Amino acid sequence: MAAVSDRLIILLIAATGLLVLFVGWELALVEAIEVNLSGWLEAVLFFVAFAVFAVLVFGVWAALKRIDGE
């Protein structure tokens, strides 16, 4: 995993999977509530899902960087 391209491919795969998971979770949550949510609440839910996604992608990136260092 010394090549940068290997790390980027793994990060891309992990990021895509996590994005699908969290966007699907957020949309299922909105559908499960089944009330007329105001636009700001849906925006907050999207922001929370994106924030969790960003933290997880950063964690994967940091783990891969640590592995490369060893």
N, C-alpha and C positions, 0 to 999 in steps of 0.2 A: 504494500500500500504506500510505497514511497512516491509513486507518480501522483501528481496533482489531479490528473484526469480520473483516476480510480476514485479518489475521495469525492470529486464533484459528481460522479455518476451515482455513488452510494447516497450522497446527500440529496440528489435530485429524486431518487427513488423513494427515500424516506420522507422527503418533504411532500411529494405527491400523495403518498399513502396517508400521511397525517392530515393533509388538507382535505382530502375526500372524507376521511373519518370525522373531522371536526365540523365541516360544513354540513354533512349529513346529519350529525348529531344536533346541530343548532336548528336546522330546518325541521327535524323531527320534534324538537322541543317546542318550537313555535306551533306546529300542527297539533301537538298533544294538548297544548293549553286551550286551543279552540275558542278563543275569545277574540274580539276585535282589538288587537294590540295597536297601540299608537305607533307611529313611525319611529319615535325615539327609542322605544323599548326594543324593537327589532334591531335598530342600529346598535344599541348597547350589547345585545346578544351576539351580533356579528363581530363587534369589537372584542368581546371576551373570547370568542372562538378564535379570532385572529391572534390575540395576545398569547393564548395558550399554544397555538401553532408556532408562533415566532419563538417562544421560549424553548419548545421541544426541538425545533430545528437548530437553534443555537446550541442546545445540549448535545445533539448528534454531532454537530460541527466541532465542538470542543473535545468530545470524546475521540473523534477521528484525529484531531490535531495531537492529542496526548499520545495516541497509539503511534503516530508517525514519529513523535519525539523519542519513543523508546526503541 
